[in-house]
């Protein structure tokens, strides 16, 4: 009898926790504005209840934030140049995660805590003691990230497909915003 009550409390607590987490994720999704400029030196990459595909071409990457709540994908930094003083990427993953692609020559230091984690799966290299480094810090709850320099087989096609979908969604959002503001170039002609 006692064990049955404890089991019911655990199940109810788990369900309430999942609902509270989903509500928090939806609130965060409305508040966070992802970076769309690939050349930005500081970014905000967001995957909340959806996929992430962000490719950086920053000329002095200083870091930013990576939020993956019930979603995930790829943050591609292979075409970015690390700032001379280094960079800090703050990650927060709740039931989510993905890959952080970096050049093989970058020194990466991870300081992530929580239930889950981050793993640098690149081959070890010798780095100069004064080499700039990418510090990845933050919290991971029931998720994780892999730091790699290459996409696994089949992932490159997925990434290209996601870029196309995100570009189309971004253009549709700009057009609908312009129409809402009364831009005559995007308004529809009256019927008939």
C-alpha positions as CSV (number, residue, x, y, z in Angstrom):
1,X,0.0,0.0,0.0
2,X,2.8,2.4,1.0
3,X,4.8,1.6,-2.1
4,X,1.8,2.1,-4.4
5,X,1.3,5.6,-2.9
6,X,5.0,6.5,-3.4
7,X,4.8,5.2,-7.0
8,X,1.7,7.4,-7.7
9,X,3.4,10.4,-6.2
10,X,6.5,9.8,-8.4
11,X,4.3,9.4,-11.6
12,X,2.3,12.5,-10.8
13,X,5.4,14.5,-10.0
14,X,7.0,13.4,-13.3
15,X,3.9,14.4,-15.2
16,X,3.7,17.8,-13.5
17,X,7.4,18.3,-14.1
18,X,7.1,17.6,-17.8
19,X,4.1,20.0,-18.1
20,X,6.0,22.7,-16.2
21,X,9.0,22.2,-18.4
22,X,6.9,22.4,-21.6
23,X,5.3,25.7,-20.4
24,X,8.7,27.1,-19.5
25,X,10.1,26.1,-23.0
26,X,7.1,27.8,-24.7
27,X,7.7,31.0,-22.6
28,X,11.4,31.0,-23.6
29,X,10.6,30.4,-27.2
30,X,8.6,33.7,-27.2
31,X,11.3,35.6,-25.5
32,X,14.4,34.5,-27.3
33,X,15.2,36.0,-30.6
34,X,17.7,33.9,-32.7
35,X,20.5,35.4,-34.6
36,X,19.9,35.3,-38.4
37,X,23.1,37.1,-39.5
38,X,25.7,34.4,-40.2
39,X,28.5,37.0,-40.0
40,X,27.6,38.1,-36.4
41,X,30.4,37.8,-33.9
42,X,28.0,37.0,-31.1
43,X,25.1,34.7,-31.7
44,X,21.9,33.4,-30.1
45,X,21.1,30.0,-31.6
46,X,17.7,28.6,-30.5
47,X,16.0,25.2,-31.0
48,X,12.9,25.0,-28.8
49,X,10.4,22.4,-29.9
50,X,12.1,22.4,-33.3
51,X,15.3,21.9,-35.2
52,X,18.5,24.1,-35.3
53,X,20.7,24.7,-38.2
54,X,23.0,27.7,-37.9
55,X,26.1,28.3,-39.9
56,X,28.5,31.1,-38.7
57,X,30.9,33.0,-40.9
58,X,32.0,35.4,-38.2
59,X,35.4,37.1,-38.7
60,X,36.0,37.4,-34.9
61,X,33.7,34.9,-33.2
62,X,33.3,35.9,-29.5
63,X,30.6,33.4,-28.5
64,X,27.0,33.7,-27.5
65,X,24.2,31.4,-26.4
66,X,22.9,28.1,-27.6
67,X,19.4,27.1,-26.3
68,X,18.0,23.6,-27.0
69,X,14.8,22.8,-25.2
70,X,13.0,19.7,-26.5
71,X,14.9,20.2,-29.8
72,X,18.3,20.4,-31.3
73,X,20.5,20.3,-34.3
74,X,23.7,21.7,-35.6
75,X,25.7,24.8,-34.8
76,X,28.3,25.0,-37.5
77,X,31.3,27.2,-36.6
78,X,33.7,25.7,-39.2
79,X,33.8,28.8,-41.3
80,X,34.1,31.2,-38.4
81,X,37.3,32.7,-37.1
82,X,37.8,32.7,-33.4
83,X,38.5,36.1,-31.8
84,X,42.1,36.5,-30.6
85,X,40.9,36.7,-26.9
86,X,38.8,33.5,-27.4
87,X,35.1,33.0,-27.1
88,X,32.5,31.7,-24.6
89,X,29.5,29.8,-25.8
90,X,26.8,29.4,-23.1
91,X,24.7,26.3,-23.6
92,X,21.4,25.3,-22.0
93,X,19.8,22.0,-23.1
94,X,16.7,20.5,-21.6
95,X,15.7,17.3,-23.3
96,X,17.6,18.5,-26.3
97,X,21.1,18.9,-27.8
98,X,23.0,18.4,-30.9
99,X,26.4,19.0,-32.5
100,X,28.8,22.0,-32.3
101,X,31.0,21.8,-35.4
102,X,34.3,23.6,-35.0
103,X,37.5,23.7,-37.0
104,X,39.9,20.9,-36.1
105,X,42.5,23.5,-35.1
106,X,40.4,25.1,-32.4
107,X,41.2,24.5,-28.8
108,X,37.9,23.7,-27.0
109,X,37.3,23.7,-23.2
110,X,34.0,22.3,-21.8
111,X,32.5,23.3,-18.5
112,X,29.0,21.9,-18.6
113,X,27.2,20.4,-15.7
114,X,23.9,18.6,-15.2
115,X,22.3,15.3,-16.1
116,X,23.8,14.8,-19.6
117,X,26.9,16.5,-20.9
118,X,29.1,17.5,-23.7
119,X,31.9,15.5,-25.4
120,X,34.7,16.6,-27.7
121,X,35.0,13.7,-30.1
122,X,37.7,15.2,-32.2
123,X,41.2,13.6,-32.4
124,X,43.5,15.1,-29.7
125,X,45.9,17.8,-30.9
126,X,48.7,19.7,-29.3
127,X,47.8,23.4,-28.8
128,X,50.0,26.3,-28.0
129,X,49.5,27.5,-24.4
130,X,48.6,31.0,-25.6
131,X,46.2,29.7,-28.4
132,X,42.7,31.3,-28.2
133,X,40.1,28.8,-27.0
134,X,36.4,28.3,-27.3
135,X,34.9,27.7,-23.8
136,X,31.6,25.9,-23.8
137,X,29.8,26.3,-20.5
138,X,26.3,25.8,-19.2
139,X,23.7,23.4,-18.1
140,X,22.4,20.2,-19.7
141,X,19.4,18.4,-18.3
142,X,18.6,15.0,-20.0
143,X,20.4,15.9,-23.2
144,X,23.9,16.6,-24.6
145,X,26.2,17.9,-27.2
146,X,29.1,16.6,-29.3
147,X,31.9,18.8,-30.4
148,X,33.1,17.6,-33.8
149,X,34.8,18.8,-37.0
150,X,32.9,16.7,-39.5
151,X,29.3,15.7,-40.0
152,X,28.5,12.0,-40.0
153,X,27.3,10.3,-43.2
154,X,23.8,11.6,-44.1
155,X,23.9,14.6,-41.8
156,X,25.2,16.9,-44.5
157,X,22.1,16.4,-46.6
158,X,19.9,17.0,-43.6
159,X,21.8,20.2,-42.7
160,X,21.4,21.6,-46.3
161,X,17.7,20.7,-46.2
162,X,17.2,22.5,-42.9
163,X,19.0,25.6,-44.2
164,X,16.6,25.7,-47.2
165,X,13.6,25.4,-44.9
166,X,14.8,28.0,-42.5
167,X,15.6,30.4,-45.4
168,X,12.1,29.9,-46.8
169,X,10.5,30.4,-43.3
170,X,12.5,33.6,-42.8
171,X,11.5,35.0,-46.1
172,X,7.8,34.2,-45.4
173,X,8.1,35.9,-42.1
174,X,9.5,39.0,-43.6
175,X,6.8,39.1,-46.3
176,X,4.0,38.6,-43.7
177,X,5.5,41.3,-41.5
178,X,5.7,43.7,-44.4
179,X,2.1,43.0,-45.4
180,X,0.9,43.5,-41.8
181,X,2.6,47.0,-41.9
182,X,0.7,47.8,-45.1
183,X,3.7,47.6,-47.5
184,X,2.1,48.2,-50.9
185,X,4.7,45.9,-52.6
186,X,3.5,42.9,-50.7
187,X,-0.3,43.6,-50.3
188,X,-2.6,41.5,-52.3
189,X,-4.9,43.1,-54.9
190,X,-8.6,43.0,-54.0
191,X,-10.6,40.3,-55.6
192,X,-12.7,41.0,-58.4
